[in-house]
Amino acid sequence: MKIPYRNHLVAGTLMLALVLSLSCNKYKKAIVKEQYLDETIPDYSAIGVQSTNEIIHLGRVLFYDKNLSVNNAIACDSCHKQELAFADNGSFSTGFENRLTKRNSIAIQNLSPAGFFFEQPALFWDGRELDLASLISKPIANHIEMGMDNETQLLEKLNALPYLQTLVGKAYGENEKLTMERLSTSMAFFLSAIRTSNSKFDQGAMNGNPAMLMNALETKGKQLFQTTYQCNNCHNPSLGGYTSSGFVNIGLDINPADPGRMNISKNSADRGAFKVPDLHNVALTAPYMHDGRFKTLDEVLEHYSHGIQDNEQLDTRLKNQDGSAKKFNITDEDKVALIAFLNTLTDYTVLTNPMLSSPFKYR
């Protein structure tokens, strides 16, 4: 009868040792076994980023490098997938140890480092960041997303990687080390390369007539978008950068569970208000809203048609003159036309551009 007890004791001891080992190695500097593809650095000037090729390329590598996460399992592209216009196809994204984020991963596109091109609108669903470089560090340190909350240990880990040593040397000088500022700056320049300018809508806009390349159904959808249903009161598709910095409560709930912008502004009028997203590539970025509650564009239009909830903070543009919530009563025929127009905002080159793709051979 003593043998089973001894076996249980040994097994328990081994299990305890394993748990302690994993706990003590949270920040283990293990190198992810991935083969690096791009031995030569491409010419990124073709995609209009005003920085050196070496800095942009370093940012691209870091964006796709799983070593930025605490357990070498999650990279930025885990939640921002190129084939989905750098959004995610789940209501919430899966971080390290399979933990779910609290909000839907918003698409990364038409952004800019501070001081370049145009004024950067507020970032994240609640606008808690104004600077693209500053945004970079937040998911890395987030205890759900990537969990690397110790900058010193993260930099020690990254600076021990031979391929990053080489790339940092090319970008910032021989024998230089990666710092958080350099990490953020490099990735910000890479992210600024994710720009939409080749959609049907954009190509028409370049010629001064956004409807020039549209068929009859798409043209009708554009007219409905801009006049009949006045969608452009909040969303204003335009060529190049997306400059809307508005936050709107669109009546998703009577009592919003997520305070949204109010968490940042501390103003109760902002309860349940969220960033107005860029609609470029919107046909590819489902599910929709900050919590991914709508799986299709048809469901989104149905919300505006009959589902707007009359809460206290509902935006005035979604209210009738008597203060009640609007019902736009969008017909099925008009929904088809509106969705056809929204599809003209898809830039397929963003999805396939090799200079925006992973430089790692094995993922």
Protein Blocks (a to p, Z undefined) as FASTA:
>chain_A
ZZmmmmmmmmmmmmmmmmmmmmmmmmacbdcddddfblpacdfklnopacdfklmmmmmm
mmmmmklpmnopacfklmmcfkloopafbfbdcdehhiacfbdcdddehiacehihiacd
dehjkopafbfklmmmmmmmpmklnopabfklmmmmmmmpmklmmmmmmmnoghiacdfk
lmmmmmmmmmmmmccfkbfklmmmmnopaklmpcfklmmmmmmmmmmnommmmmccdehj
afbfbdcdehlafbdfblojmlmnopaklgoiacdddfehklmmccedjkopafbfklmm
mmmmmmcccdfklcfklccfkopacdekpafklmmmmmmmmmmmpcfklmmmmklmcfbf
bZZ
